Amino acid sequence: RHLPYFCRGEVVNGFGRGSKELGIPAANFSEQVVKSFPSDISTGVYYGWACVGNGDVHKMVLSIGWNPFYKNIKKSVVSILLY
């Protein structure tokens, strides 16, 4: 119902697990951006397009939700650019 959804916000440091354990750098949105998402957007993995600053636009995947493997207690929104 909310798709496509457009958002903009500050990218903050995450736990560093994506790049350290998986070798895939990820961009984490700030808590403020996460709270601004419509509350009824389903958690899951989405695809779309992203850019950093005024840079090039790239395909990306986006995860919305909690990571039960790491026992996260706060919802997060993390994207991975596909070059």
N, C-alpha and C positions, 0 to 999 in steps of 0.2 A: 504494500500500500504506500510506503514512503519512498519507493525506489523509482527513479534514481534519487539518491540522497547526496547532497553536496555538503561538505564541511570544510572548515579551515581552522587552523589553530596551531599552537605551539607544539613542537616536537620536543619531548623530554627524554632524559636517560631512563632506560628500563632497568631490568635486573642484569642485563648483559648475557643472558642465557642463550639467546638465539645466535649471536655471533660466536660465543665461546664454545657452546656444546654442539651447535649445528653448522657453524661456519656460514651463517646467513645473517647479515646485518638487518636489523628491523628498525622502523620508526615508530615510536610510541607517542600517542597523543596524551596531552596533559589531562588530569582529572577533570578540569573545567570543561574541556571539549567532550569528554566521555559523558559527563552529566548533561550536556546539551543535546545529546542524541534523543530522538523520540523514545519514550519509555517502552513502547510496544514493538520496537524493532527486535526481531528475533536474533538470539545469539547464533553464531555460526561463522562460516568462512564465505567471503564474498569476493568478487573480482571487480576491478574498475581501473581508473586512471589516476595518477598522482603526479605532482611536481613539488619540488622544494624551492621556495622563493620564486624567482622568475625563471627558473631552469626549465629544461626540456620536460615534456610530459611523457611518462612511462606507464606501461601496464603494471598493475599491482594486484596483490591479494591482500585481503583485510580480514583480520580475525576480531570478532566482537564477542566478549564473554569472559568467563573465568577459565583458568587453566587448572583443572582438578589434579593433574599429575604433580604440579608444584604447590597444590593446596592454596592457591590465590584466594583471597577473601574479597577483593575489590574487582569490579568489572573493568576490563581494559579493552582498548582499541589499538591494535598493532597492525602495521602494514609492512609489506615486503615488496620493494620495487623489483620488477623483472626487466633486466637489461637485455 
